[in-house]
């Protein structure tokens, strides 16, 4: 088992782009407002666990329940689509009865450890050594934790109107990511 800096760096950069926690700041702030608070530790721990488990067991887990990676990605794209619609149109589609679970759904899954990152992990596994992918996951999750812990500071930094603009802009970006995931996995 050899750790290779180049693989760790590549894996970290790919996951950073897919997870896009900086682009998700408006979503995180919106979820925090709905729930009253976000449990950063819980969200990070759940997302990390899901990603590492999926790295090792993902394809076989999906096969056991009769799903393929494409179906999984399409389902995740639909959840992301609805979150994006909330952001862009100011609708409330996602109604959580128990706000304390918002740290897990939709934050840890599918926002952080979603279909995009899960399918990316399966792709990375074909190119890089598993231990280097795990290190890349851990590096990203440290950054995710830092961002989740500091959303209030980031909110003050950007201001109310800045966040409104960001929420709309990132909502459109999230919408595009959802559509891309959907198209890539349906062949449309």
Helices and strands as residue ranges (DSSP letters): H 5-19, H 25-35, H 40-64, H 69-89, G 99-103, I 104-112, H 115-127, H 130-149, H 151-186
